[in-house]
């Protein structure tokens, strides 16, 4: 497979604290890759590095064959908080991403059609004119996913996007993001601190250490989706990941 993101011996320090220590890994084109690690190890910061929102002290970051600083148009973000404008309805919030990225290069009708098609993709085709205050947490996050896809990125960086949702909605959103990923063919880099979330979603899991952060291991998951997390294969993978993290086996409440 072809790597679309490559981090080669990346090191970063803030005020003499070493954040990353010779950190290296790659992400394959079209892959669903999860970044898993203990709290405070720099998982979310890593997305900023890939998106060239934070420079590195040593090492290199390559995105789609270019230095990260030259590849920003290949990337879109989905944050922990949906960050929707409350005075814009769902359609207008999805259009906003296109307006900021394309300006006048994309006409109003084209942006509107794109927004409606993507809202339909994320299950909100009948709710295009809902305002954020009228939406559930899951609906707001669906709008933010549609907004990210609307700028035609090759890569979607997702920073624990389901962590603020209730357990039932979180499980449903995981199934939905897999279906969206299959339909769109995007490369997804998904930050999580939950072992089971990584097991359910990822083609591969990059496991990070405590600071100074390095890659402990990259674990491949070849089981077909949807995955039975209680299967012997999943239990073995869970034990491997939790052993790497050095924490008790995780379970959702």
C-alpha positions as CSV (number, residue, x, y, z in Angstrom):
1,X,0.0,0.0,0.0
2,X,1.0,3.6,-0.6
3,X,1.8,5.9,2.4
4,X,-0.1,9.2,2.2
5,X,1.3,10.5,5.6
6,X,4.8,9.8,6.8
7,X,6.4,11.0,10.1
8,X,10.1,10.4,10.2
9,X,12.0,10.7,13.5
10,X,9.9,13.7,14.6
11,X,11.0,15.4,17.9
12,X,9.3,18.4,19.6
13,X,10.1,20.0,22.9
14,X,8.3,22.8,24.8
15,X,10.2,24.7,27.5
16,X,12.7,21.9,27.9
17,X,10.0,19.2,28.1
18,X,10.4,16.6,25.4
19,X,7.0,15.9,23.8
20,X,8.0,13.6,21.0
21,X,11.2,11.6,20.9
22,X,12.2,10.4,17.4
23,X,8.5,9.5,16.6
24,X,8.0,7.7,13.3
25,X,5.0,6.1,11.6
26,X,3.1,6.2,8.3
27,X,-0.5,6.1,7.3
28,X,-1.6,4.3,4.1
29,X,-3.8,5.9,1.5
30,X,-7.4,5.0,2.2
31,X,-6.7,3.6,5.6
32,X,-8.6,4.0,8.8
33,X,-5.8,4.4,11.4
34,X,-6.4,5.0,15.1
35,X,-3.9,6.7,17.4
36,X,-4.1,5.3,20.9
37,X,-2.2,6.3,23.9
38,X,-2.4,7.4,27.6
39,X,-3.8,10.8,28.5
40,X,-1.4,13.6,28.0
41,X,0.9,11.8,25.6
42,X,0.2,14.2,22.7
43,X,-2.4,12.4,20.6
44,X,-4.3,15.5,19.7
45,X,-1.1,17.5,19.2
46,X,-0.1,14.9,16.7
47,X,-3.0,15.9,14.4
48,X,-1.7,19.5,14.6
49,X,1.7,18.3,13.5
50,X,0.2,16.4,10.5
51,X,-1.9,19.5,9.6
52,X,1.2,21.8,9.9
53,X,-0.5,23.8,12.7
54,X,2.6,22.9,14.8
55,X,6.1,22.7,13.5
56,X,8.7,20.1,14.5
57,X,12.1,20.6,16.0
58,X,13.7,17.8,14.1
59,X,12.5,15.1,11.7
60,X,10.1,15.5,8.8
61,X,6.3,15.3,8.1
62,X,5.2,14.4,4.6
63,X,1.5,14.5,3.5
64,X,0.4,13.3,0.0
65,X,4.0,13.5,-1.2
66,X,4.6,17.1,0.0
67,X,5.9,18.7,3.1
68,X,3.0,19.2,5.5
69,X,3.1,23.0,5.0
70,X,2.3,22.5,1.3
71,X,-0.5,19.9,1.7
72,X,-3.1,21.7,3.8
73,X,-5.8,21.5,1.1
74,X,-5.6,17.7,1.4
75,X,-6.8,17.8,5.0
76,X,-10.0,18.4,6.9
77,X,-10.6,18.2,10.7
78,X,-13.4,16.9,12.9
79,X,-12.9,18.1,16.5
80,X,-14.2,16.8,19.9
81,X,-16.7,19.7,19.8
82,X,-18.7,20.2,16.6
83,X,-18.0,23.9,16.6
84,X,-21.1,24.8,14.6
85,X,-22.2,28.4,14.2
86,X,-25.5,28.6,16.2
87,X,-27.1,31.2,13.8
88,X,-26.6,28.9,10.8
89,X,-28.7,25.8,10.1
90,X,-27.2,22.4,9.1
91,X,-26.9,23.2,5.4
92,X,-25.4,26.6,6.0
93,X,-22.8,25.2,8.4
94,X,-21.7,22.7,5.8
95,X,-21.6,25.5,3.2
96,X,-19.4,27.5,5.5
97,X,-16.6,25.1,5.3
98,X,-16.7,25.4,1.5
99,X,-16.8,29.1,1.6
100,X,-13.7,29.3,3.8
101,X,-11.8,26.8,1.7
102,X,-12.9,27.8,-1.8
103,X,-14.2,31.3,-1.7
104,X,-15.6,32.2,-5.1
105,X,-14.0,29.3,-6.8
106,X,-17.1,27.2,-6.1
107,X,-20.6,28.7,-6.9
108,X,-23.4,29.0,-4.4
109,X,-25.6,26.4,-6.1
110,X,-22.7,23.9,-6.3
111,X,-21.9,24.5,-2.6
112,X,-25.6,24.0,-1.7
113,X,-25.9,20.8,-3.7
114,X,-22.7,19.5,-2.1
115,X,-24.0,20.3,1.4
116,X,-27.3,18.6,0.8
117,X,-25.7,15.5,-0.7
118,X,-23.4,15.1,2.3
119,X,-26.1,15.8,4.9
120,X,-28.0,13.0,3.2
121,X,-24.9,10.8,3.4
122,X,-24.7,11.3,7.2
123,X,-28.4,10.7,7.7
124,X,-29.6,14.3,8.0
125,X,-31.2,14.7,4.6
126,X,-34.5,15.7,6.1
127,X,-32.9,18.0,8.7
128,X,-31.0,20.4,6.5
129,X,-32.7,23.4,8.0
130,X,-32.3,22.5,11.6
131,X,-30.3,24.8,13.8
132,X,-27.7,23.5,16.2
133,X,-29.9,24.3,19.3
134,X,-32.5,21.9,17.8
135,X,-30.1,19.0,17.2
136,X,-28.9,16.2,19.4
137,X,-25.2,15.8,20.1
138,X,-25.0,13.1,17.5
139,X,-26.7,15.2,14.9
140,X,-24.3,18.1,15.5
141,X,-21.3,15.8,15.1
142,X,-22.8,14.5,11.9
143,X,-23.0,18.0,10.6
144,X,-19.4,18.6,11.5
145,X,-18.4,15.4,9.6
146,X,-20.4,16.6,6.5
147,X,-18.7,19.9,6.8
148,X,-15.3,18.3,6.7
149,X,-16.1,16.1,3.7
150,X,-17.5,19.1,1.8
151,X,-14.0,20.5,1.2
152,X,-13.1,17.3,-0.7
153,X,-10.1,16.3,1.5
154,X,-8.1,13.2,0.9
155,X,-7.4,12.9,4.6
156,X,-9.8,13.5,7.6
157,X,-8.2,14.1,11.0
158,X,-10.6,13.2,13.8
159,X,-9.8,14.2,17.4
160,X,-11.9,12.0,19.7
161,X,-15.1,13.2,17.9
162,X,-17.5,10.9,19.9
163,X,-16.1,11.3,23.4
164,X,-18.7,13.8,24.5
165,X,-21.6,11.6,23.4
166,X,-23.6,9.2,25.5
167,X,-22.7,5.5,25.2
168,X,-25.6,4.5,22.9
169,X,-25.0,7.4,20.5
170,X,-21.2,6.8,20.6
171,X,-21.7,3.2,19.5
172,X,-24.1,4.2,16.7
173,X,-21.7,6.9,15.4
174,X,-18.8,4.4,15.2
175,X,-20.9,2.2,13.0
176,X,-21.9,5.2,10.9
177,X,-18.4,6.6,10.5
178,X,-17.2,3.2,9.2
179,X,-20.0,3.2,6.5
180,X,-19.1,6.8,5.6
181,X,-15.4,5.8,5.3
182,X,-16.3,2.9,3.1
183,X,-18.4,5.0,0.8
184,X,-16.0,7.9,0.5
185,X,-12.7,6.1,0.4
186,X,-11.1,8.9,2.6
187,X,-8.0,8.3,4.7
188,X,-9.0,8.7,8.3
189,X,-6.6,9.4,11.2
190,X,-8.7,9.0,14.4
191,X,-7.4,9.9,17.9
192,X,-8.9,7.9,20.8
193,X,-8.1,6.9,24.3
194,X,-10.5,3.9,24.3
195,X,-9.2,0.5,23.4
196,X,-12.5,-0.8,22.3
197,X,-13.1,2.2,20.0
198,X,-9.8,1.5,18.3
199,X,-10.6,-2.2,18.0
200,X,-14.0,-1.5,16.4
201,X,-12.8,1.1,13.9
202,X,-9.2,0.7,12.9
203,X,-7.3,-1.1,10.1
204,X,-4.2,-0.4,12.2
205,X,-3.6,1.1,15.7
206,X,-0.5,3.2,16.5
207,X,0.1,2.8,20.2
208,X,2.0,5.7,21.8
209,X,4.0,5.8,25.0
210,X,3.9,8.3,27.8
211,X,6.2,11.4,27.4
212,X,8.7,11.6,25.9
213,X,6.3,10.1,23.3
214,X,7.4,7.4,20.9
215,X,5.6,4.6,19.0
216,X,5.4,1.5,21.2
217,X,3.9,-0.7,18.5
218,X,1.7,-0.6,15.4
219,X,-1.0,-3.3,15.7
220,X,-2.8,-4.5,12.5
221,X,-6.5,-5.5,12.7
222,X,-7.6,-7.6,9.8
223,X,-10.9,-8.8,11.2
224,X,-13.9,-8.0,8.9
225,X,-16.4,-5.3,9.9
226,X,-18.8,-5.1,11.7
227,X,-16.6,-6.6,14.5
228,X,-17.7,-8.7,17.4
229,X,-15.8,-7.2,20.3
230,X,-16.4,-10.3,22.4
231,X,-14.8,-12.7,19.9
232,X,-11.6,-14.6,20.7
233,X,-9.7,-12.5,18.1
234,X,-10.9,-9.2,19.5
235,X,-10.2,-10.3,23.1
236,X,-6.6,-11.2,22.1
237,X,-6.2,-7.9,20.4
238,X,-7.6,-6.1,23.4
239,X,-5.2,-7.8,25.7
240,X,-2.3,-6.9,23.5
241,X,-3.3,-3.2,23.4
242,X,-4.0,-2.9,27.1
243,X,-0.7,-4.6,27.9
244,X,1.1,-2.1,25.7
245,X,-0.7,0.8,27.4
246,X,0.1,-0.7,30.8
247,X,-3.5,-0.1,32.1
248,X,-6.3,-2.4,33.2
249,X,-8.6,-3.7,30.5
250,X,-11.1,-1.0,29.5
251,X,-14.8,-1.4,29.4
252,X,-17.4,1.3,28.5
253,X,-19.7,2.3,31.3
